Every structure is written in C-alpha cells, then in structure tokens.
C-alpha cells in the first residue's frame, strides 16, 4: 500500500501570526501530534473556515491518526472530509488505504474505484486497487490495474514489481 497524501491548506499562504502556525502545523508531516493539534484548531473554527479548508484539516488529521495506528479515528475524519468535499479523489484513496489496513478490502476497492472515477489519471488509485484485488484473489483484475498504473506512469516501480510477483511481464 502506498503512503497516503498530506493535503495542503490553501489559506495557509494568506494567514498570519498564530493562524499561520495552525495551518502550517496541520499541513506538516514530521510530527503527528502537532499535525493533529493544528488541524483540530482549524476544525474547531467551524463555518468560519471554508468547507475545503475544513475538509483538508479533517483529511490531514486522519492521516496523522492512521500513522499512529488509530485507523477508526482516521476513517471517521476521512468520512467528514469527504462529506465536506466529495469530489477530491485523494481523500477516497486515503480512506481506501485505511480500510485496506483493517482488512476491509471491498470497502477499500469501492473507495479506489470512486477515486478513479473522479480522477482517472491517478496511477496510485489503480496500484492500490490492484493490491486489494490481489488480496481478494482476483488476479486478472489486479493485473489489469497494475498495467493501468504503468500506462499512466511507466516508471512506476511498485506496479512493475507487483506484476512480476504475479508472474506477468510488465
């Protein structure tokens, strides 16, 4: 499974002082607890923040929770991020990774599929869905997704290795 993505907060560039710190803390990926605190401060502002900013804060906090092994909390935050900004493919990928880590492969596949519908050029979504199909024993679908990931990104070493593990020439 590939690492989920930290999403930038668009208002961070225009913020100053303590607010800038909150945005920067929420978007950084070095200190999980600091990220959680910064995102929480943004989320607590409620409708004073735009839906996209709150969605990014929920998503980034979800990533921090996932990295800490608190997968259920991560999924809850991804759910809130998706409710606020349902057309962001990366949020579905991140939630799919969380579901996959819990062994909820069908839910992961559904999220990767939604991400692909929203953004068909995301090699990462195909690669991750290929892993999920492989875990289910659906070799043909796994191969098709790994090949699609390679079609989008011919340098995708993970997809090449996955195909080789399945005994298929990339």
C-alpha positions as CSV (number, residue, x, y, z in Angstrom):
1,X,0.0,0.0,0.0
2,X,1.3,3.4,-0.9
3,X,1.6,6.1,1.6
4,X,-1.5,8.4,1.8
5,X,-1.1,12.1,0.8
6,X,-0.9,15.1,3.1
7,X,-3.1,17.8,1.6
8,X,-2.1,21.4,1.7
9,X,-4.3,24.1,3.2
10,X,-4.9,26.8,0.6
11,X,-5.5,29.5,3.2
12,X,-2.1,28.9,4.8
13,X,-0.4,31.3,2.4
14,X,-2.7,34.2,3.4
15,X,-2.8,33.6,7.1
16,X,-0.5,35.4,9.5
17,X,0.5,35.0,13.1
18,X,-1.0,32.2,15.2
19,X,-3.4,31.2,12.4
20,X,-0.5,30.7,10.0
21,X,1.0,28.4,12.7
22,X,-2.2,26.3,12.8
23,X,-2.3,25.9,9.1
24,X,1.4,25.1,8.9
25,X,1.1,22.6,11.8
26,X,-1.9,20.9,10.2
27,X,-0.1,20.6,6.8
28,X,3.3,19.4,8.0
29,X,4.2,15.7,8.1
30,X,7.0,15.4,10.6
31,X,5.1,15.5,14.0
32,X,1.8,13.6,14.1
33,X,0.7,15.1,17.4
34,X,1.4,18.6,16.2
35,X,-0.5,17.9,13.0
36,X,-3.5,16.7,15.0
37,X,-3.4,19.8,17.2
38,X,-3.1,22.2,14.3
39,X,-5.9,20.5,12.4
40,X,-8.1,20.4,15.4
41,X,-7.8,24.1,15.9
42,X,-8.9,24.7,12.3
43,X,-11.8,22.2,12.5
44,X,-13.0,23.9,15.8
45,X,-13.5,27.2,13.8
46,X,-16.4,25.5,12.1
47,X,-18.1,27.6,9.4
48,X,-15.6,30.4,9.9
49,X,-13.4,28.2,7.7
50,X,-14.3,27.2,4.2
51,X,-15.6,23.7,3.6
52,X,-12.5,22.9,1.5
53,X,-10.2,24.1,4.3
54,X,-12.1,22.1,6.9
55,X,-12.0,19.1,4.6
56,X,-8.2,19.4,4.3
57,X,-7.9,19.7,8.0
58,X,-10.0,16.5,8.6
59,X,-8.1,14.7,5.9
60,X,-4.7,15.7,7.3
61,X,-5.7,14.8,10.8
62,X,-7.0,11.5,9.5
63,X,-3.5,10.8,8.1
64,X,-1.9,11.5,11.4
65,X,-4.3,9.2,13.2
66,X,-3.7,6.5,10.6
67,X,0.1,6.9,11.0
68,X,-0.4,6.4,14.8
69,X,-2.4,3.2,14.2
70,X,-5.7,4.8,15.1
71,X,-7.4,3.7,11.9
72,X,-11.0,4.0,13.1
73,X,-10.4,7.6,14.0
74,X,-8.7,8.2,10.7
75,X,-11.7,6.8,8.8
76,X,-14.1,9.0,10.8
77,X,-12.1,12.0,9.8
78,X,-11.9,10.9,6.1
79,X,-15.7,10.5,6.2
80,X,-16.0,14.1,7.4
81,X,-13.5,15.4,4.8
82,X,-15.4,13.6,2.0
83,X,-18.8,14.9,3.2
84,X,-17.4,18.5,3.0
85,X,-15.5,18.0,-0.3
86,X,-16.9,14.9,-2.1
87,X,-15.0,15.5,-5.4
88,X,-11.5,15.1,-4.1
89,X,-10.1,11.8,-5.3
90,X,-7.2,11.8,-2.8
91,X,-9.5,11.6,0.1
92,X,-11.0,8.4,-1.2
93,X,-7.6,6.9,-1.8
94,X,-6.5,7.8,1.8
95,X,-9.7,6.3,3.2
96,X,-9.2,3.2,1.0
97,X,-5.7,2.7,2.4
98,X,-7.3,2.9,5.9
99,X,-9.9,0.3,5.0
100,X,-7.3,-1.9,3.4
101,X,-5.2,-1.8,6.6
102,X,-8.2,-3.0,8.6
103,X,-8.8,-5.9,6.1
104,X,-12.0,-4.3,4.7
105,X,-10.9,-5.0,1.2
106,X,-14.3,-4.5,-0.5
107,X,-14.6,-1.1,1.1
108,X,-11.1,-0.2,0.0
109,X,-11.9,-1.2,-3.6
110,X,-15.0,0.9,-3.6
111,X,-13.0,4.0,-2.4
112,X,-10.3,3.4,-5.0
113,X,-12.9,3.0,-7.7
114,X,-14.5,6.3,-6.7
115,X,-11.1,8.0,-6.8
116,X,-10.6,6.6,-10.3
117,X,-14.0,7.9,-11.4
118,X,-13.1,11.4,-10.1
119,X,-9.6,11.4,-11.4
120,X,-8.8,8.7,-13.9
121,X,-5.1,9.6,-14.2
122,X,-4.1,8.7,-10.6
123,X,-1.8,5.8,-11.0
124,X,-1.8,5.4,-7.2
125,X,-5.5,4.6,-7.2
126,X,-5.0,1.8,-9.8
127,X,-2.0,0.4,-8.0
128,X,-3.7,0.3,-4.6
129,X,-6.9,-1.2,-6.1
130,X,-4.7,-3.8,-7.8
131,X,-3.3,-4.7,-4.4
132,X,-6.8,-5.0,-3.0
133,X,-7.9,-7.2,-5.9
134,X,-4.8,-9.3,-5.4
135,X,-5.6,-9.8,-1.7
136,X,-9.1,-11.0,-2.7
137,X,-7.5,-13.5,-5.1
138,X,-8.8,-11.7,-8.3
139,X,-5.5,-12.0,-10.2
140,X,-7.0,-10.8,-13.5
141,X,-8.3,-7.5,-12.1
142,X,-5.1,-7.0,-10.1
143,X,-3.0,-7.4,-13.3
144,X,-5.3,-5.0,-15.2
145,X,-5.0,-2.3,-12.5
146,X,-1.2,-2.7,-12.2
147,X,-1.0,-2.4,-16.0
148,X,-3.2,0.7,-16.0
149,X,-1.0,2.2,-13.3
150,X,2.0,1.6,-15.6
151,X,0.2,3.1,-18.6
152,X,-0.3,6.3,-16.6
153,X,3.2,6.2,-15.0
154,X,5.7,4.0,-17.0
155,X,8.3,4.5,-14.2
156,X,6.0,3.0,-11.5
157,X,8.4,0.5,-9.9
158,X,5.8,-0.7,-7.4
159,X,3.5,-1.7,-10.3
160,X,6.3,-3.4,-12.1
161,X,7.3,-5.4,-9.0
162,X,3.6,-6.3,-8.4
163,X,3.3,-7.6,-12.0
164,X,6.5,-9.6,-11.6
165,X,5.2,-11.1,-8.4
166,X,2.1,-12.3,-10.2
167,X,4.3,-13.9,-12.9
168,X,3.4,-11.4,-15.5
169,X,5.8,-9.4,-17.8
170,X,5.2,-5.7,-17.2
